[in-house]
Amino acid sequence: MSATRIMKLITGIAEAVLAIPFLGGLIILSNAWTPLIIMLVLHILTLVLAVRVQGPTPGSIVGIVASALGWIPFIGWMLHAAAAILLLLEVFSSRLQRRL
């Protein structure tokens, strides 16, 4: 598994956890918004890796937006969910395409 796919898997799972109603908000608020900063850095790193291998980038871009706007209650939740779905689709759809 490539570094890009590993980073997309890690960030996708982390975004999915942050998208869980109340739990994600509790994690973010109890840690003084530090998870949003950590996720921003991880999404930027993932984006750089994806660009280097000319892979899909929408999941990382939505993740960057989610990290920047994650402090807004309902918008943050929707963006975290969208980023998680896109990132995990990018990981698993490329695996399915290789098998074909």
N, C-alpha and C positions, 0 to 999 in steps of 0.2 A: 504494500500500500504506500502510495506516495505521500510526501510531506503535506502537499496541498489537500489531499483527501482526508488525511488525519486531522489537519487543522479545521477543515469544514465539518468533520464529524464532531470534534470537540466543541466548536462554537455552536453548532446546531443543537447539540444536547443541552449546552448551557442556556441557549436562548429558549429552548423548550421548557426548561425549569423556570426561567424568569417569566414565561408566559402563563404559568399556572396562576389563576386568580388568587389573590390574597397571599399565597406563599411567595410568589415572585416579588410582590410589593413589600412583604415583610423582610425578605432577604435584602432588598435594596435599601429600605429605610433603616433597618437595624445596623447596617454597615456604612451608613452615612454616604450613600450613593457611590461608594468605591467600586462595587461590581460593575456599574455602568462605565467607569473609567477603564477597568480591566478589560471589559468586553470591547470597548472602543479600540484599545491597543491590539487585542487579538484579531478583531475584524480587519484592521489596517494591515496587520502582518499577513493574514489569510488572503487579502486582496492582492498584496504585492506578490505572494507566491502564485496565485492564480494567473495574474497578468504575465509573470515570467514563463509559465508553461502554456500560455494562451488558452486557459480553461475558462469556464463560465464564471462570471463575476457578480451577477445580480444579488445572490444571497449575501455576499459580503457587503455590498453597497447598502442593501436594506438593513443589514446589521449595524452598519455605521450610523445610519439615520436613527435606528432604534436606540442605539446607545446615546446619541445626542439628544433625543426627545423622550427618552425613557422615563424621565421624571414627571411627565404629564400622565396622570392616571390611566385613562381609557385609551388614549392614543398610544402610549407606551406599551400597553398590553397587546394591542392589535399589531403594532410593529414588531414586537418580540415574537409573536406567533407567526407572522408572515416571514420573518427572517429564519425562524426555526424550520418552517416548512420548505422554504427555498433552499436552504443549506443542505438539509437532509435529502431533498430530491436531487440536488446536484451530486451528492455522494453516491446515492443508490442508483440513479439513472445512468451514470457513467459505468457503473459495475454491470448493469444489465446490457448496456450497449457492447461492452467487451465480450460478453458471453455469446452474443448473436453472431 
